[in-house]
């Protein structure tokens, strides 16, 4: 799935911890590992950003969150870490 730039929420310098504290250990570890893998792909001048799709897309796509590598304002790689239709 191609992530629109409009979904980016904040730049992420550090691995996710606080945001996922309410999750059991295994899902939280999976999210942290996905972030670390994406961060390792980021090259010089690239940034890792968190994203979430807007609520008006949840009915069709479910609620999705994840991380994206951004270069020059464009998303070059991404990973979805949560996807729910709750």
N, C-alpha and C positions, 0 to 999 in steps of 0.2 A: 504494500500500500504506500502510495506517495503521500508524505506528510506536507501539508501546506505551511508556509512560513508563518501565517497568521496564528497557528496553533502553538507557537513557541511561547513559553511562559517566563522562563528565567535561565540565565547562564549558570552552569553548574561546574564549579571548580573542584569540589570535593565529592567523594562517593556518597550516595544517598544513605542517610541514617535516620534522622528525625522524622522525615515524612512517612517512613514505613515502619515506625516503631510499633504500631498497633497490629502488625501482621505476625503470624507465627514465624518461627525461625527459618524454616525451609523456604517459603516464598520470599522473605526478606533477603535471604542469601542469594536466591536466584536473581532478584532485582539488582542487588549490588554487583553480582558477577556480570550481568548484562551491561551495566554501566561501565565497569572496568574494561570489558572487551571493547566497547565502543570508544572509550577514552584512549585506549592503546592504538586505535586506528587513526585518531586525530593527529594530523601533522602540524608542522610549523604554520602559525597564522590561522589555525582552525580552532573552533570553540565547541564545547559540548553544552547543549541547552536541553532543558526539560520541555516537554510539550504535553498538552491535554487538548482533546477536541472539545469544541463548544457544546453546551447543553442542547442546542437546537439540532445537533446531529446524532444525539444519543439513541433516538428511536431507530434510526436506520443503521448506525455503525456500532452502537454500544458505547459505553464510556471507555475511552482509551487514554492511557498515559504512557510516556516513554521518554526516550532521549534521542537527540539528533546531533550529528556533527555538522557544523555550519562553517562555510568558507565564503567570505565576501557576500554575506547576506543570503546565501543559498544553501539549502539542505543537501548534503552530499551522501549522507548515510543516516539510517535511523533504526531504532529497535523499539517495539511495543513491549512494555513490561506488564501492563494490566489491561484487560479487556473484559468488560462485564456489561450485561444487559439488565442489571438491577435497577 
